[in-house]
Amino acid sequence: MIFITAKFRVRPESADAWPDIVADFTHATRSEPGCLWFEWSRSLDDPTGYVLVEAFRDDAAAAHVTSPHFKAAQEHLPPHLLATPQIVNFQVPQDDWSLLGEMAVPES
């Protein structure tokens, strides 16, 4: 799978509304056939910081960045940002999350 993590610094006046601002983009991306997950989290340390964790089957990420909703996001989202998002993008030989064995929870 292709695993991507992106950090977004959102303008303070857009920070609380960010989940609504990206709602259409998020919904459309999650509906893509190759999308495994597309999840936003807000920083506990920086109220303007959001992290996007996303994964796609193999080459589905290429289709994602050429999709109409991605093109729309390229126009719609930058005015709400303080800086260009930072990204880590890599391919991993798995197709789902692994368990964190060091913190295993006993089954009850």
Residue, then its C-alpha position, 0 to 999 in steps of 0.5 A: m500500500i501507499f501510506i501518506t501522512a501530511k501536516f497542515r497548518v491552518r489559518p487560525e480563523s479557519a482552524d475550528a471549521w477545518p473539518d467542515i472545510v475539507a468535508d466534501f474532499t474527505h468524503a469523495t476521497r474515502s469513496e475512491p475504490g483504492c482508498l484504504w483510509f483517509e483520516w484527519s487529526r488535530s494537534l494537541d499542541d498547536p490548535t492550527g495543526y492538522v495531520l492527515v493519515e491516508a493509505f491507498r492500494d498500490d497505484a490508486a494514489a496516482a488516480h487520487v491526485t488526478s481526480p476532480h475532487f483533488k483538483a477542487a481541493q487544490e483551489h479551495l484549500p490553500p486560502h485556508l492554510l498558513a503554509t504549504p503542507q508537509i508530506v511523508n509518502f512511502q510504500v509499505p508491504q502490507d494492506d492494513w494496520s498492524l497491531l502494536g504488540e508492545m501495548a497488547v490488550p488482553e482479550s476478555 
